[in-house]
Amino acid sequence: MPYPVVLIALSLMAGIATADVLFYQRFIVPAWLEWAAWGFCILLLLLSLLLWRRRDRSGFRSWLFPGVVMLFFASVGFMRYAVYASEVHEAWNAMERPPVNRGNPDEFDYVRWRWIQGEEDTTFWMASAKREALAFRERVETHMVRLGMEDETWAIMAAMTLGDRSHLDRETRDVYAAAGASHLLALSGLHLGIMVGLLLAWLNGWLLMSRWRKPLGVSIIVFIWLYAFVAGFPTSLVRAALMTSFFVLASLLRHGSAPIHYLVLTIVVMLLCRPVFLFDAGAQLSCLAVAGILVVYRPLYMKAFERWRFQIFWLERYHLLWPAKIVAVSLCAQLLTWPLVAYYFHQLPTYGVVMSIVLIPLTTLILYLFFGILLLSCVWMGGAVFLTEGLSWLVGAQLWLMSQVAQWPGALIHDFWSRKAEPQVVVYHNRRCPALHLIASPEQSWLLMPEPEQADSGLAFIAKSFWQRRLTRRPEVLEGRSAVAVKGFKAVMIDGSGEAAGSSGERVGVNVLWITKGFEGALLGELATRYAPSLLVLDACLKPWQRKGLREDAERVGWSTYDVAEEGALRFKLGAEGPSQL
């Protein structure tokens, strides 16, 4: 069977993807189905063993055995995902408030993210282990603060060394993203390679070839997984730790194999342990980056070596080849990840490959200096404090350099395939800053808000995810107004500042009557005598008892209602035939 590990990986992926279509947010897998499916897997396993032992000269076994093995692993992947789905469903059903999406346009899919992340393991040993890891992080943070490390420097170092990105502000993340250096803030094979390289440098080359080779190899594997544990097992680091462990084990056993096989074996182990890794953006980007290096860079380097052998030897002798190597490796790593980066983040950094010539050596120096400071502080605090100042300067220089790159022309390519917004009306699900957005075209739109002065701060996340992608001009905020009408669509806002004017004794027909922040009135009182809405919209900022009372009142007068807090953001499409709900 050619490339057996590859076929196993593909079969697992097929089974997991099929189960995701069936079980994602739908139902809990019945117990009988789980037992039946596992029984089917066992039968397939026994059948594959029988086929393996059978000698069939007709070639029947040559195609049947691989088919049975692939079906077996597809079934295993299917049931691993089904069991995972059942556990997550059970955990969510026990929650008072299960995760929900707010339904705003182009919004981050929070429910899918929570589904992929799963629920926290609450077993005693795992909870104790996580507490110890968090306590270790806090001790390191306290120690570095005592050495005089600045807050911004520590936020970056905590992300680079411990996988803790909770201290990073949005500005810093955006600077790294615009410079194409977000991978420096996510623990991955780059960081692990730097640290393992430092460990090997301390051990010296002759030790690795001596009789201590096996104990040292085991020690390296233990170090890798202890570090992954302290970092909280981020997906990219788990992939790197698994792959590095396989390389070390292969060298200890003196077993040579193509490096791509170790990557595929790593993927198989990760999918068996946690099937939703297949849908994790970090796992996908990490594996594709390594695949790009292994599949593209190595063959290109070998061909270049065969053609320009003496030139390469000369450049290596004077250490002049490393800039070209860094650029080539970065380019190959990003070659396969660019489509996914564009899909997930809707932007592409253009200078990331070139900047890697500076950023990767600088990051290596920063990491070595950080760990050197930790060791030195155990014996000489004065020297550690002095080096901490140098570390803060290096981190500041790196951040300054990337902020300059982010301002270069064409630093980011935004949404080169995004469609512009069609004419529509959106009532955003935003408790802190309610807003009704009427879009006539990408160039012209208006915001109706109870607090217009909060538009910039309260709608910043919507501006980044939706407006910047779909609109060519920022919406106009309507101040001092409580009604808007465009293309035959009429909306009236009812808040605490007063009501839109309507003729005395005459009911005004509107498409949307939007009750939002500050409303304290009664529906069956003045409102019912002044308006005849097609739809009564209750904003998410209203209190639960208010929404309940308004729904009951609306039902008595025969009004249709839409509860944004329960049903998510409301969207209407505006066309020649009138408004229609999206």
C-alpha positions, 0 to 999 in steps of 0.5 A, spaced: 500 500 500 503 506 497 504 512 502 499 508 508 500 514 513 497 519 507 491 514 506 490 513 513 490 521 514 485 522 508 480 517 511 480 520 518 479 527 515 473 524 510 470 521 516 471 527 521 468 531 515 462 527 514 460 527 522 461 534 522 456 535 517 451 531 521 452 532 528 454 540 528 449 543 533 444 538 531 443 532 536 446 528 541 449 521 538 444 516 541 448 510 545 446 505 541 449 508 535 455 509 538 456 502 540 453 499 533 459 504 529 464 501 534 462 494 533 462 496 525 469 498 526 472 492 530 469 488 524 473 492 519 479 491 523 478 483 524 477 483 516 483 487 514 487 482 519 484 476 515 485 479 508 493 481 511 494 474 512 491 471 506 495 469 500 491 471 494 495 470 487 489 473 483 491 480 486 484 481 490 487 482 496 492 488 493 486 493 492 481 490 497 485 490 503 487 498 503 480 499 501 478 496 508 483 499 512 481 506 509 474 505 511 476 503 518 479 509 519 474 513 516 469 510 521 474 511 527 474 518 525 466 519 524 465 516 531 471 520 534 467 526 532 460 523 534 463 522 541 466 529 541 459 532 539 455 528 544 460 531 550 460 538 547 452 538 546 451 535 553 455 540 556 452 546 553 445 543 554 447 544 562 449 551 561 444 557 563 446 561 557 449 556 552 454 560 546 450 564 541 452 568 535 449 575 535 448 575 527 451 581 525 454 581 518 461 578 517 461 577 524 466 572 528 463 565 528 463 565 536 459 558 536 463 555 531 470 557 535 467 555 542 465 548 538 472 547 536 475 549 542 471 544 546 469 545 553 475 545 559 477 538 562 474 538 569 478 532 571 482 533 578 488 531 575 488 536 569 485 541 573 491 541 578 496 541 572 493 547 569 493 550 576 500 549 576 502 551 569 498 558 571 502 559 578 508 558 574 506 563 569 505 568 575 511 567 578 515 568 572 511 574 570 512 577 578 520 575 577 520 579 570 516 585 573 521 585 579 527 585 574 524 592 571 521 589 565 515 594 562 508 592 561 508 592 553 515 588 553 512 583 558 506 582 554 510 580 547 515 576 551 509 572 555 506 571 548 512 569 545 515 564 550 509 562 554 503 562 549 499 567 554 496 573 549 492 575 554 496 581 556 497 584 548 492 590 546 489 590 539 494 595 537 500 591 538 496 585 534 494 589 529 501 592 528 504 584 527 499 582 523 500 588 518 507 587 518 506 579 516 509 577 523 503 574 527 506 568 527 511 570 532 506 571 537 503 564 536 508 559 539 510 554 533 515 550 530 519 556 530 519 558 537 520 550 539 526 550 534 530 556 537 529 553 544 531 546 542 537 549 538 539 552 544 539 546 548 543 542 543 548 548 543 549 547 551 549 539 550 555 540 545 555 535 539 559 530 541 555 528 547 549 527 542 554 522 538 556 518 545 553 513 549 549 518 552 545 519 546 539 515 548 538 519 555 539 525 551 534 524 546 529 522 551 531 528 555 529 533 549 522 530 548 521 531 556 523 538 555 519 539 549 512 536 552 514 540 559 514 546 555 508 545 551 504 544 558 507 550 561 504 554 554 497 551 555 498 546 549 496 551 543 495 547 537 501 550 533 506 548 539 502 541 539 504 540 532 511 542 533 512 538 539 509 531 536 513 532 529 519 534 533 518 528 538 517 523 532 524 526 529 528 525 535 525 518 536 527 516 529 534 518 530 534 514 536 532 508 533 536 510 527 530 509 522 530 514 516 524 516 513 521 522 508 520 528 513 513 529 510 511 522 513 512 525 520 508 531 519 502 526 516 503 522 522 503 528 527 496 530 523 493 523 524 495 523 532 492 530 533 486 528 529 485 521 533 486 525 540 482 531 538 478 530 531 476 538 531 483 539 530 481 538 522 477 545 523 482 549 527 485 555 523 491 555 527 492 547 526 491 548 518 495 554 518 501 550 522 501 544 518 500 547 511 506 552 513 510 546 515 508 542 508 510 548 504 517 548 507 518 540 506 514 539 499 517 546 496 523 548 499 527 542 500 527 540 493 528 547 490 534 547 495 537 540 492 536 542 485 540 549 487 545 545 490 546 540 484 547 546 479 551 551 484 554 547 488 561 551 489 557 557 489 553 555 495 559 552 499 563 559 498 557 562 501 556 557 506 563 558 508 562 566 509 555 565 512 552 569 507 547 564 505 542 565 511 539 571 508 537 567 502 535 561 506 530 565 511 527 568 505 526 562 501 523 558 507 518 564 509 516 564 502 515 556 502 511 556 508 507 562 506 506 559 499 500 554 502 498 558 507 496 565 503 489 562 501 487 560 508 490 567 511 486 571 506 479 566 507 480 567 515 482 574 516 480 577 509 487 580 508 494 579 506 501 582 508 505 583 502 512 585 506 512 579 511 517 574 507 522 580 506 522 582 513 523 575 515 530 577 514 530 581 520 525 579 524 527 572 525 534 573 527 531 578 532 526 574 535 532 569 536 536 574 539 530 576 543 528 569 546 535 567 547 536 573 551 530 572 555 532 565 557 539 568 559 536 573 563 532 568 567 538 564 568 542 569 570 537 572 575 538 566 579 545 568 581 546 575 579 540 580 579 544 586 578 546 583 571 539 581 570 536 588 571 541 591 566 540 585 561 532 586 562 533 594 559 537 591 553 531 586 552 526 592 553 530 596 548 530 590 543 523 588 543 521 596 542 525 596 536 522 590 533 515 593 535 517 600 532 520 597 525 513 593 524 509 599 525 513 603 520 512 597 515 505 597 517 505 604 514 508 602 507 504 603 501 501 596 500 503 593 506 496 590 506 492 587 501 484 588 503 479 583 501 480 583 494 474 578 492 469 581 497 463 583 495 460 590 496 454 591 501 447 591 497 442 596 499 439 593 506 437 595 513 441 592 519 439 592 526 445 590 530 445 586 536 450 590 540 447 591 547 452 597 549 451 601 543 444 600 539 444 602 532 440 601 526 444 602 519 440 603 513 445 602 507 442 605 500 449 603 497 456 602 499 458 609 498 451 612 502 449 609 508 446 612 515 446 610 522 440 611 527 442 611 534 439 613 541 447 615 543 450 618 536 456 620 540 458 613 541 458 611 534 466 611 534 467 607 540 461 602 541 461 600 533 468 599 532 468 592 532 463 592 526 466 597 523 472 593 522 469 586 520 463 589 516 464 597 514 471 596 512 470 590 507 463 592 504 463 599 504 467 605 501 465 610 505 463 611 513 456 611 514 453 618 516 450 618 523 444 622 524 444 626 530 437 629 533 433 625 529 429 619 530 426 616 523 429 615 517 426 613 510 430 611 504 427 607 498 420 606 500 423 603 507 421 607 513 424 606 520 422 609 527 426 609 533 423 610 540 428 611 546 428 615 552 429 622 548 422 622 545 418 620 539 418 621 532 413 626 530 406 623 527 400 627 526 395 627 532 390 622 531 393 619 525 396 613 525 403 613 521 405 606 517 412 604 518 416 598 516 420 598 522 418 601 529 424 600 533 424 600 541 431 601 544 435 604 550 431 609 554 424 607 553 420 607 559 413 607 556 407 602 555 406 599 548 398 599 548 398 607 550 400 612 546 404 608 541 399 603 539 394 610 537 400 613 533 403 607 529 402 602 525 408 598 524 409 592 519 414 589 524 416 591 532 423 590 533 425 590 540 433 591 541 438 587 545 439 593 550 432 592 553 431 588 560 428 581 559 422 583 563 421 589 558 422 585 552 417 580 555 412 585 556 412 588 550 412 582 546 405 580 550 402 587 548 404 586 541 401 580 541 394 583 543 394 588 538 396 584 533 403 586 531 409 582 529 415 582 533 422 581 532 427 580 539 434 582 537 436 579 544 433 572 542 434 572 534 440 575 533 441 582 528 435 583 524 437 584 516 432 587 511 434 587 503 432 593 500 430 592 492 425 595 487 419 590 490 420 593 497 424 590 503 425 583 504 428 579 510 435 576 509 
